[in-house]
Amino acid sequence: MKQTLSALIATALLSITAAYAEAPKSPVTVTTASYQLVIKKVKTKKGKIKKVKEWVKATKVVPGTVVRYVDTVTNNAEAPLSSVAIKNPINEHLAYVAHSAKAETNATITYSVDGGKTFDVPAKLYVTDKKGKKHRAQPKQYNAIQWVIAEVPAKGKVKVEFKAKLK
């Protein structure tokens, strides 16, 4: 079971990395890291035990664990780049955590429910149920996220991230 969950994390990371591999040679490089929240017991100066939450590299996660994915976008060019699009597929074994996508700089964030073919804001995302009825998509139904970063400085880095729960 532990090997399977580790394999799922590896698969998710590979699918995210694969999205970047398709692009032609670019001045932009993207690295992805995954983290899980742990609670550590720390001794205070007064000798009391205090619980502290900390994000650590994800190694072994179990169903129900929230994983934080962080992409570091690096501009290797000598000039700033504008409107840099970063797309992250969300593995089928993960459910996006609502409102968790963010960027450390100005960026437009959109989502997909069709495997990344199209992206839009949540209010405009719809799915069709088994009876053919159209419903507004729920965050757990998103299967890709796109950030369009307003500007990545010359030789600079920008981080974007989202959280997803292992089903």
N, C-alpha and C positions, 0 to 999 in steps of 0.2 A: 504494500500500500504506500509506504513512504517513497519507494523508488518511483511508483506511478505518479505521485504528486510532484516529485522533483522533476520528472520527465515533463509533466504538464507545464511547469514554470519554464523549463528550457524551451519547450515548444512555443509558448507564448512569446518569449524573448526572441526566438528565431523568426517567428512570423512578423514581429515588429521590425526586426533588423532587415528582413527580406524586403519590406516595403521600401527601404532606402536603397537596396542593392540594385533595383530596377532602373534607377535614374542614371542618366549619362554622367560622365565625370563632371563634378561640380566643385565650386569653391567652398561648398558647405559640407561639413561632416556632422554626423549625428551619432552619439553614443547613448545607449539605454542602460539604466540600472533599475533593479527592482528591490523594494524594501518591505519589511513587515514590521508591525508594531509589537514590541515586547514590553513587559512590565518588569523592571528590575528593582530589587530591594537595595537601598543605599543607606549607609549609616551616616547620620548627621553629626555635626561637631559635638552635640550634646549627648551622643550615644544612642539616639533613638533611630529606629528603623523607619524609613520613608519609602513609599512606592513611587517610582519614576517611570513615565512612559518614554520610550525611545524607539526611533525608527532604525532598524539594522538591516544589513543585506539579507534578502530573502534566500533561504537555503531549503528549509523543509516547511512547507505549509500544509495545512489540512483544510478540508471543506469548511467554509464559513470564515476563513482568514481573509482580511482585507490586505491587498498588496498595492503598494504605491509605486507607480512607474514614473521615472524621471528621465526625460530626454535632454541631453546637453547638445545644443546646436552651436557649432563653431563655424565662424566665418574665417576662412583661410585667405581671403582676398585682401588687397591693400586698400579697398574702398568699402564703405558700408553697403549692405544689401537690403533692399526693401521688399516687402510683400513675400517673405519667405514662407512657403507652405510646408508644414510637417504633418504627415498623416500617420496615425497609429491604428492598426486593426485591433479589435478586442477579441481575443481568443474565445471560442465557443464555450469553454469551461469557466469563463469569467462573466460576471455581471457588473456593468459600470455602476459606480457609486454616484448617485445624483449630486450635481453641483461641485464635483471634485476636480474637474479640469480647470487648470489655471496656467498662467504664464507670468514670469517675473517682470515682463515689460508689456507694452501695448500690443495686444493680439486679438484677432477675431476668432472665436471658437465656435465650430459647427460640428454637427454629428451626422452619422449615417445609419440607416437601418437596412441598406441594400448591399452591404459588404464593401462600402467605400466607393461605389459608382457615383453617388450624388451625396452632397452634404447640405445641411440647412440648420436653422435654429430650431430648438425643441418644439416651439409652437406650430411649426410647419411640417413636422415629421408625423407620418401616419403609417399604420400597418393594417393589413387586412386579415381578419380572423378566419377560422375554418368555414364559417357560414357565409363568407364573402362580405361581411360588414366591416367598414372602415372605422378605425379607432386611432386616437392620438397615441403615438408611441410612448411607452414608459422608458425611463432611463435604463432599466435592465435589458431592454430590447435593442439598445444602441450597439452596433457592432464595429464602429470605427469613429475616430475623433480626428478633426483637422484643426490645426492652429495656423492662422496666417499672421505671421509676426510682422509688425509694421516695419521694424528695422533691426538688423543685427549689425552692430558696429564693426568697422574694419578690424580684423584680427581679434574680434571679440566673441563672447559666448553669451547665450541666452538659454535659460532652462524653462521647459514646459513639463507639466505633469498631470496625472490623473490617478484615481484609485479605482480598483475593481475587486470584487469579492469572488473567491473561488467557490464555485457551485458544489 
